[in-house]
Amino acid sequence: MLNNNRKLLPVIMLGTVISLAVASGAIASLPDADHIVSQKGKRFGPGDVALHVGEHITVVNDDDNFVHQAYVEAETFAFDSGDIEPGAKAVITFPTEGDFTVLCGVHPKMKLAVHVR
């Protein structure tokens, strides 16, 4: 019986190595984490985000009583969320490289810097 177990050990180890290789490949191919940006207290949090071309941010209105907006106006890219009600969200995908400012149309002092490389 002990001899049979020793013969199975290399097979078990090979299976484990193959399973780990497949799992690590699956993990490596997962998309980048979502970049969550909060709108609360007339501020974006965080106030600065770095992305790669094609990535997105999800802007979430975390205020209980304020409606917000999120818009970008640049030469190469424009976006306007319209009203973002409390608890709602808007997704902004950045298709080009550059430095962008996301503003709130309701609260003009709210600014989010987005750096896309």
Buried (B, 14 or more C-beta within 10 A) or exposed (E): EEEEEEEEEEEEEEEEEEEEEEEEEEEEEEEEEEBBBBBBEBBBEEEEBEBEEEBBBEBBBBBEEBBBBBBBEBEEBEBEBEEBEBEBBBEBEBEEEBEBEBBBBBBEEBBBBBEBE
